[in-house]
Amino acid sequence: MKPAIAITMGDPAGVGPEIVMRALGSRKVRRVCAPLVVGDERLLYYLAQRLGLPPPCRTDIISLSNLDPRGIRPAAPGKEGGRAMIAYVEHAVAMAADGRVAAIVTAPINKETAARYGFKFPGHTEFIAHLTGTSDFRMMLGGRDLKVVLATIHEPIKKVPGLLTVEKVFKTIKITHDSFKRYFTAKRPRIAVCGLNPHAGEGGLFGKEEKTVIGPAIKKARSMRIDAQGPLPPDTTFFQAVREKKFDCVVCMYHDQGLIPLKLLHFEDGVNVTLGLPIIRTSPDHGTAYDIAWKGVASPLSLIAAIETAAEMARKRGRVF
């Protein structure tokens, strides 16, 4: 049987409703899962008519809100829209937690707007971790050719060295190893661990973090029979991972170290996966795209890839029903 997957509609005033409807009409999506949209039926039907899209099947929608589409302007969800986008996530997480669906896929929300109406988290990921009682989680972004996991995420560059500890880097490697064994590969995952500094510190000439933090974390991981290699020079690691297929995943020390090569290869079909949660959660690797919201030009490729990834993870985990 196909896994049931809850797909949140996201920000009503963003591209979420459009890409969700386009994904529902995709043969790829229908082939791999039974999709169930958590959102607003009235808004979806209004937009389908406005954009000339096939209307979604009512049996594919759990309608949690009853927004007046004519009262919402693109890029301006307002009070009701702000509250609704939070409610969609809460409901989808509850469905996954109690086994009604095998996974959730979240369309983009606007954190600034949501914060005005009670959202107290930096983003989706932290909110879902809170709802599931998870303290250790990591962000993975990936596509067919490259997958990266971040030790730190949205932090100023000058703060990164102070945030890296042996335990933080080790936990990143361990969560990556456990998640890849469970969801992405049956063999022993091959994990590349980047250094922080150019040339992985060049023996201490360009920095000490490789010797004092990253190296000891890798040593600890290898003592647990985890195939973690490094610290490796970042300027060659991605070539080895992508072109030479030497690694299944690259652990990166900060945001742009991993996301620049990832988006170079997978700008349109990149997927965000939260590792370490008790539920499966993926999302497209883009935001609400207010500049093109409700214009009928939004691409669903990243959302479709996120749904396909969630379905594959569910099958690997054995949550198919």
Summary of the structure (lengths in Angstrom):
residues: 321
radius of gyration: 20.1
end to end distance: 5.6
largest distance: 62.7
contacts: 1164
relative contact order: 0.18
helix: 48%
strand: 16%
